[in-house]
Amino acid sequence: MGMSATKQEKRRPRDTRVVSGRVSPQMFEAVIKIVDSGNYVDMTDYLRDMIRKDLKERKVIIQ
């Protein structure tokens, strides 16, 4: 499952940073199942959504 280069370019912010971390195999597989269900383009899309939701819940404003 993927997006065309044109769509990816439109969605990609101009100034970004890379975030990396380790998760258990069970957590990884659970996220893969969520992504494969079709709700997200890829794992990065899922992680960005989770971060956005967490920041919103914490009332953190990003400009």
Steps between C-alpha positions, in 0.01 A plus 500: 500500500651830403437843366628648178808721526285804421262433791790431736666827403179691569465344845864523608577804717791707374692495828494163677702302753551126530374321811623149575433255779478136592179311577431140596428250221141475627449876481655510152270223373194671651585824319562313172151347529348845552687642200414199284131544582510796261452784744853631450733527201798367695643478850627859486148621421371305802770638731437859389129453568567361849732793577243753374228342714723498807603864453135601451400314817778679690385831348840557340471755219730452202537794263 
